Amino acid sequence: METAVENAVGFRFLDIGCYEFSPQFNKVSHRMLQPELIDTLRRLKAAGLISFGQFDERGEIWTEVAEVQFDEALHEGKDGPGTSYRLTNEGGRQWELFASPRWNYFLHQDDCWDTVEGTDETPRIGIFTSVDLKWLKKMVNLISNAFRRIDLEAVEYLEIGAWDATYWKVLPTGYRAKVTYVGNDHFGLRPGRHPRASAEEMQQEIAVLDYWLCQQMWHRSG
C-alpha cells in the first residue's frame, strides 16, 4: 500500500521477475510468487483499500475497472498507460493509522526542467508546496544551498487554501513557493562531480533529496 501513497502503481512493476521494483520504489522486492501476489491484490481490493484502473494517454484521467486479468497486467509493456492500482480513501486512512505520517513535513516538488527546448540558458521554474510556511521557507533555502541555486530574493510565496496533497488526501491549507533556478549548477550532494549535470543525474539527485524528505515526514519525532 505504501508504494501507492502518492501515485498509482503499474502492475508491471510488481512482477517478481521485474528488476525495476527496487529502483522504482527504493525498497527490496516483496518476495511474493505470482499466485501469492495476485491473492494479496485481490484481498486488498475486496477490503476496499485499493482500486484498479488505468490513466488516459496523458496520465490525467483515472478510470476504474472492476476486474483485472492479472497474468496480462503483470507483464504489460512500457508502451501505453498500463493497468495500475491505487489507494481508496479508506485505504489512505488505514495507511495513516500505521504509518503515522507528519503532513507538516510533506513537501511536493514540481519542476519545469526545459522551459525552452534546446537551450540551457533559460531560467527554469520550480514549484514547491507544503502545509507549513515556515518549513517551506526552510526547505527552499536548504535546496538552494545544497542542491540547486535559487534566486532567493525573487521567491514568490502564496497561500492556496485547501490543498490536495495527494489524490486521496486533502489538507486544510497549503503554501506554495514559485522559485527561479539560477544557472545550471548542481552541487553539494555528490562530491567531485562535474557541475553541469545531465537530466538523468538531476533526477537521481532529486530522488536522494526526496528520500531525505520522506525520512523527515515519516520518522521525525515531535
ZIURRA-V871654 format. One record per helix or strand of 3 or more residues. SS is the DSSP state (h for helix, s for strand). FROM is the first residue (numbers start at 0). TO is the last residue. If there is no record, write none. Layout:
# ZIURRA-V871654
((SS/FROM/TO) (SS/FROM/TO))
This chain:
# ZIURRA-V871654
((h/1/3) (h/10/12) (h/19/24) (h/33/45) (s/49/54) (s/61/64) (h/69/72) (s/83/86) (h/88/98) (h/102/104) (s/106/111) (s/123/129) (h/132/145) (s/147/149) (h/151/153) (s/155/158) (s/174/185) (h/198/218))
